[in-house]
Amino acid sequence: MGKKGKILIVDDEENIRDILFEVLSNEGYQCERAAGGEEALALLKQRPFQLVLSDILMPGLSGIGLLKGAKVADPDLAFVMVTAVHAAETAIEAMRLGADNYLIKPFNLDEVILSVEKALHRRRLVIENRAYQLHLEKMVEDRTQELQQALRKIELSYRATLEALGSALDTRDIGTHAHSKRVTHYALLLGSALGMPGHDLEILERGVYLHDIGKIGIPDDILLRPGKLTKQEMEIMMTHAELGKRLLSRIDFLREPSEIVYSHQERYDGTGYPRGLKGEEIPLGARVFAIVDALDAMTSDRPYRKALPFEAARAEIIRAAGAQFDPEIVRIFTSIPKEQWLKARERSFLYQEEKEVA
């Protein structure tokens, strides 16, 4: 049996069927032949194929008719059309119905092989992507159920719930909890300076503290990778903002904070993700978070560099006003004395020590 895939070759000309059968069999594919559309459709109903390579103009059921019937039976089936007549309308119709390619006789055999490879590769990507999405949805559903069960047990104490969620993430990404506590204290300081009312400060506190909760749904081999991620891995990592929103939006007292979680990677100039929001389209809490997150990142030690002095971090935030950060919030940020920022940082450390002792 061919290991590369199973192909059904359909053509009313026997010599064409035989040539394609021999060439593709030699390439490692398992091939079967059919002399017309009706025979091919019957074979497709009897056993699975990964790709159909079919002529268009055949007696009885045409290649277009076969394409329609085959796609109803298996929407993922790869399909390459072959014809001796070049008609733009037919080509367009074939592609609209789901054909992967359209080859003109007399064809180059290398072109046929390449077209088959590309069509099967596309089919694999579609199936793998769907499987990943289903896996992701199941993971989110499972995580949400776990969170809801925890919430039912400690619904009278939302702070205990926040701690449980933060700790759940910290068990997978060490250091996240300490970072979350620091940026939460920073955010409350900046939010208060902005004049945010009490209810909004509560939302800010919860959203900032749980900003990275979506990383629970990121596979360990990506989340904990010390080196550079590939483009595909980075795209998966970037889903954590949306995953976080989906996790928290189902929990009543975290529904509003989930908007901060969803938007915490947006940039003031619109170049952030996941939605590319710009300016005041970004929730206020997320704009506050952007500044305090940058402050903590720059003033904390990293494996690849030492912490920057507060003054250097402050200067960098001022430099990025209008691009990464809301310039008005930056103005308020700079009006807060350095001593208050240092006290906020100390409070987060004291909180962590008390938690460890307890």
Secondary structure by P-SEA (a helix, b strand, c coil): ccccbbbbbbcccaaaaaaaaaaaaaaccbbbbbccaaaaaaaaaaccccccccccccccccaaaaaaaaaaacccbbbbbbbccccaaaaaaaaaacccccccccccaaaaaaaaaaaaaaaaaaaaaaaaaaaaaaaaaaaaaaaaaaaaaccccaaaaaaaaaaaaaaaccaaaaaaaaaaaaaaaaaaaacccaaaaaaaaaaaaaccccccccccccccccccccaaaaaaaaaaaaaaaaacccccccccaaaaaacccccccccccccccccccccaaaaaaaaaaaaaaaaccccccccccaaaaaaaaaaaccccccaaaaaaaaaccaaaaaaaaaaaaaaaaaaaac
